[in-house]
Amino acid sequence: MVFAASTSSFKYLEINSAFTDPGATATDANDGALQVSVDTGILDANKEGTYIMTYTATDAAGNSASVKRTVEVVWNVPAIIKESDVTAMDSGYYASTWFGPSYPQDANWLFHPGFGWVYVVGEDTSSLWIYDQVKGWFWTSRTMFPYIYVQNEAIWYYFFLSSSNPRYFWNSQTETWDEN
């Protein structure tokens, strides 16, 4: 029995998207084309994760063969948005208990009312590098924020969350408020 199609390849599916099964075909030397059944019951397109779907074909003699396709359901937003204590708000915004409200654009960009547009890098919130157009790259984490470490200045700042324009940062080196 021979299976045809790329049934073993990875397929990425954006969370909450409809899954379109690309299908698979099987042929047998004696029986020709065989019907292929697929087990998609485990695939949850509304939950991030890796799912393995099994395609099985059986010939007239009762011989069967199976192949697997791996489908990874991904949510391409910064790690801040993926935390369990984040709640969805109106208009695509999400509220984090520690970072506040933000609007994710894609895998790395998000809009924060205090910072504006920032580029976020990090697999989880225990260590995040964030690029801000004024401060440049800074480091923070879930347990440190609103304290940020600005890399190019080698200075710790406290970001005053209630400000957006102008923004206020407490400079730990000069012990003064910086405005920008």
C-alpha positions in Angstrom: 0.0 0.0 0.0 1.3 3.5 -0.9 0.2 6.8 0.6 0.5 9.9 -1.6 0.5 13.5 -0.3 2.5 15.4 2.2 0.8 13.9 5.1 3.9 14.0 7.4 4.7 17.7 6.9 4.1 20.4 9.4 1.1 22.6 8.9 0.8 25.9 10.8 -2.7 27.1 11.6 -3.4 30.5 13.2 -5.5 30.2 16.3 -9.3 30.5 15.8 -8.9 29.8 12.0 -10.8 27.1 10.1 -8.7 24.1 9.4 -8.9 22.9 5.8 -7.6 19.3 5.6 -5.3 19.0 2.6 -6.2 15.3 2.4 -4.3 12.2 1.5 -4.5 9.4 -1.0 -3.7 5.8 -0.8 -3.3 3.2 -3.5 -2.9 -0.6 -3.3 -1.3 -2.8 -6.0 -4.4 -5.1 -6.1 -7.2 -2.8 -5.1 -6.2 0.5 -6.7 -7.3 3.7 -5.0 -8.4 3.2 -1.4 -10.6 5.3 0.8 -8.6 7.2 3.5 -10.1 8.0 6.9 -8.7 10.7 9.1 -9.0 11.3 12.8 -9.3 15.0 13.3 -11.2 14.8 16.6 -8.2 15.9 18.7 -7.6 19.1 16.7 -8.7 22.2 18.6 -8.2 25.3 16.4 -9.1 27.5 19.3 -6.2 26.4 21.5 -2.5 26.7 20.9 -0.7 23.4 20.7 0.7 20.7 18.5 -1.8 18.1 17.2 -1.2 14.9 15.3 -3.8 13.7 12.9 -3.8 10.1 11.7 -4.8 9.0 8.2 -5.6 5.4 7.7 -6.4 3.2 4.7 -7.4 -0.4 4.6 -7.3 -2.7 1.5 -9.8 -5.5 0.7 -7.6 -8.1 2.4 -7.8 -6.2 5.7 -4.2 -4.8 5.6 -4.0 -1.2 6.8 -1.4 1.5 6.8 -1.4 4.9 8.5 0.5 8.1 8.2 0.5 11.2 10.4 0.3 14.9 9.8 1.4 17.3 12.5 -0.7 20.5 12.8 0.6 23.3 15.0 -2.0 25.8 16.1 -0.2 29.1 16.8 -1.1 32.5 18.1 1.3 35.0 16.7 1.2 37.7 19.4 3.8 38.8 22.0 4.1 36.6 25.1 2.5 39.3 27.2 -0.8 38.6 25.5 -0.7 34.8 25.9 -0.7 34.8 29.7 -3.5 33.1 31.5 -4.5 36.2 33.5 -4.9 38.4 30.3 -8.5 39.2 29.4 -9.8 40.2 26.0 -11.3 43.7 25.8 -13.2 45.5 23.0 -11.6 46.4 19.7 -8.8 43.8 19.8 -7.2 45.1 23.0 -6.1 42.8 25.8 -5.6 43.7 29.5 -2.7 42.2 31.3 -2.7 42.4 35.1 0.9 43.6 35.2 1.5 45.3 31.7 -1.8 47.0 31.4 -3.9 47.2 28.2 -2.3 46.6 24.8 -3.2 45.9 21.2 -1.2 43.1 19.5 -0.4 43.7 15.9 1.5 40.5 15.1 4.1 38.1 16.6 6.2 41.0 18.0 4.5 44.3 17.7 2.0 45.7 20.1 0.5 49.1 21.0 0.6 50.1 24.7 -1.2 53.3 25.7 1.8 54.5 27.7 4.7 53.5 25.4 3.0 53.6 22.0 4.1 51.0 19.5 6.8 48.7 20.8 8.5 45.6 19.5 8.5 42.7 22.0 11.0 39.8 22.0 10.8 36.9 24.4 9.3 33.4 24.7 7.6 34.1 28.0 7.3 37.0 30.4 10.1 36.0 32.7 12.5 37.9 30.4 11.4 40.3 27.7 13.4 42.7 25.5 11.3 45.5 24.2 12.2 48.1 21.6 10.8 51.6 22.2 11.5 54.4 19.6 12.7 56.8 22.3 14.4 54.6 24.9 15.7 52.0 22.4 16.0 48.4 23.7 15.0 47.8 27.3 14.7 44.7 29.4 11.9 43.9 31.8 9.8 41.0 33.1 6.5 40.2 34.7 8.0 40.5 38.1 10.1 43.7 37.4 7.7 45.9 35.4 7.2 48.9 35.6 11.0 48.9 36.3 12.9 48.7 33.0 16.6 48.4 32.3 17.6 50.5 29.3 20.5 48.7 27.6 22.2 51.6 25.7 22.3 53.8 28.9 22.9 51.0 31.4 20.3 52.6 33.7 17.3 51.3 35.5 14.2 53.4 35.2 10.8 53.3 36.8 8.1 53.9 34.2 5.2 56.0 35.6 2.3 54.0 34.2 -0.2 56.9 34.3 1.7 59.0 31.8 1.6 58.7 28.0 2.4 62.2 26.6 4.7 63.2 28.0 6.0 60.0 29.5 7.8 60.0 32.9 10.6 57.8 33.9 12.3 57.8 37.3 16.1 57.6 36.6 17.7 55.5 39.2 21.2 57.0 38.5 20.3 60.7 38.8 17.3 60.1 41.1 15.2 62.5 39.0 12.2 62.2 36.7 13.1 62.1 33.0 10.4 63.3 30.6 10.1 62.2 27.0 
